[in-house]
C-alpha cells in the first residue's frame, strides 16, 4: 500500500484509542491494546552490519569497512540480506509470541554522521568522513533494506540527526556549534539524501544540542529542515534516554513533563526511554494537546501498516533457514575483501604458499573474535579469525606458528607474570618463521559508544592515534627480528602507522571485517583476491594538527579542509594490479557523467575504484581541496583497458555559501579522474596522477 492508504488506516485505528492508550504507544516498548486486537511492539532494533543483539545472524563487516568498499551495489545487497534475515527472525519470533527488544522490523540503522575527528569512538559505525560518499552508500542501504514493493520489507532509520560525532563523554550536555555553511555542506547532505531520495522511514535525533537546541526537540532540525525543507513524512525517534537530558543535563527545561512536551511539540514521535510517560501530566498541565499526541501515534501506526504488521504479506513465508544462509555468508566474505585497504607493499604481497615453509602469525588480534565484529553486532554461529583463516587456507602445505605477543591493552597477559610476558614467545615464533603476519589494533572495548566501552575513562573515544603501549613494544620487537613483517591492522578508525610504514614490508587495513573476516584475510594475503578498498577517512600524522575535539568547524578537518599532509589520504589504497586512468571526458546533457578510460598495466587482475574529484576554480566558498563528486567500482583484468561512465553528484557545479545556501558560483571547474585523490601524498604513494579535465560553463 502507499503512504496515503497506510495513514488513512492508521487514523481510523488510532481514532478508537483512548488518550491514555495513545500515550502508551509513544514508547519504544509499546504495549498491547487487547480490546483493539493490537499486539505489543518493540520499536528498538539494530542492523548496522547485520541483524544485531537478538541471537544468530550473518555478521557483515562493520560500517566503516563497508564505507571503504566505495561500492553502492554491494551495500544494497547487504541491506537486502539484512532485511531478509530480519523478516525471517521476526516471523519465527512472532510464532512464539516473542515481541521483545531487538525482535521487530524497525531497524535503527544506518548511521550517516560524518566521521570528522579520528578520536570519536563511534566513527566505526559510519561510512567515513565524506558527505557525498556517506549519502550514496546510506541511501542505497535504505532503499534495499526497505524494498520497493507494496509492503515495506523493513524500516530503516537515519541517525543521529544532526551534527553529532563526539566527544562521547559529554554528549548528554554538549552543544555542537556549526556555522550555516558547515551545517549544509558537511553535516546535513547525507541525511537529506536518505530522506529525499531514499525515502527513509525514520530519523533518530542525537543526544547533544545543535546551536543551542536539543536535537530531539529542535525546531530548526525537525520542523524547519526535516519536515519543512525536505518534506519528511515518516516518524522521528529520540536517541535512548536523550529526552531526559533536556532537564537533567542540557537544562533547557525544568522537569520531565516539560521535556516530554518540548520533544513531542517539536515533532519527536517516539521515545526511546521513559520520559514520554510524563506526557499525561504534560497534557493535564496544558503543555501539549491531544491533537499533537494523536498525530505522533498516527505517524507510528502508518509505519506499522506500511510494514504489513496487521495484514498477511509476501514476507510472512520467509523461512528461518534464511538466517546465515550460504549466500549471505559468501556476501559477507566478499564485502570483507572489498573493504580491505592495502596501504603499503614492497612486493612481499601476495604471499606464495610454495615459497614459504613456516609463517608466524603474531599479535593480540590474530586470534581475537572481538576484533572481527566491531560494535552493534549480532551473534555468529562461526567465527574465523585471521589465524584460523590462514590455517584453513594453507592446510598442511605451510606450518603456521602462533603467539599472542601481547595483551591488547595491558602490559602483560597473565596478571602474575612480568611485563611483556608474551614478547619472548613472539620473538621465538618470528625466529622460526619465514615471514611474520603481525595482527594488531583495537576492538569495541577500546573504541565505541559511551557507557558501552571498557576503556580507562569509559567514554568510548580514543585519547591518541597510537596503539596501546603493549602493542607498540611488540611492533618494535618484531622490527628488530629482521624477518619480513606484514602488519595487519584491525581497527575502526585512524591509527598512527608511521612506525609500520618505516619498518614493515606491507600494511593491510582490515577494519572490523565481520565474523568470518579471517577467510577474507587469507584470500587477500595469498593473492586469491586483490585488495581494492580505499580509505574513507583521512589518516593523520598527529592529533596536534587537528582542532580541539569539541570544535565542530570543518577548518583543518577531513581531506576537504586539511591544511597539512595526510599520513595516508582519504581515497587511497593499493591493489595487486597497476591501474591508471589514461583518458577522461565530461558528458553533455543531464544527468552529467564523466567517461573514464583506464588500463591495468600490472600482471594481476584486480578491482579498482574510479574516483572523480571536482575543484571550483572561481568560488571563494569552495572547499580548500577538490571534493569527491563521483565514484565507481570496475573490474580490470591484467593488461586490459576498460571504459566506464561515472555518474556525477547532481550538486557538482554548486557550492554552499556562508549563509548555508546552495548556489552556482563560478564558471571554471577542474575535474580529476583517477584511482585516488589528486593530492601530492596520494600521487607519491600510488606512483600515478589522476587525469585532469578542464570545464568552462557558459
Secondary structure, DSSP 8 states (H G I E B T S, - for coil): --HHHHHHHHHHHHTTS-HHHHHHTTBSEE--BGGGTB--EE--BB-SSSSBSSSB------HHHHHTTT-HHHHHHHHHHHHHHHHHHHHHHHHTT---TT-SSBB---B------TT-GGGGGSS-S-HHHHHHHHHHHHHHHH-SSSS-SSB-EEEEESS----GGGTTT-EE---HHHIIIIISHHHHHHHHTT--SEEEE-SSEETTEEGGG-IIIIIIIIIIIS---SEEE--TT-TTHHHHTS-SSSSHHHHHHHHHHHT--BBSSSGGGGHHHHHHTTSS-HHHHHHHHHHHHHHHHHTTTTS--GGGG--GGGTT-HHHHHHHHHHHHHH-EEEEESS--S--GGG-SEEEEESTTTT-SHHHH-SS--B-S----HHHHHHHHHTTSSEEEEE--S-SSSS-SSTTS-TTTTHHHHHHHHHT-SEEEEEEE--TTTSS-TTT--STTSS---S-SS--HHHHHHHHHHHHT-SEEEEEEE-SS----HHHHHH-SEEEE--S--TTHHHHHHHHHTTSS------SS-B-S-GGGS--TT----TT-HHHH-SS--SB-TT--B-SS-EEEEEEEE-SSSS-EEEEEEEE-SSS-EEEEEEEEEEESS-TTS-SS-EEEEEEEEEE-TT-EEEEEEE--TTTT-EE-TTS-EE---SEEEEEEESS-SSHHHHHHHT---EEEEEE--
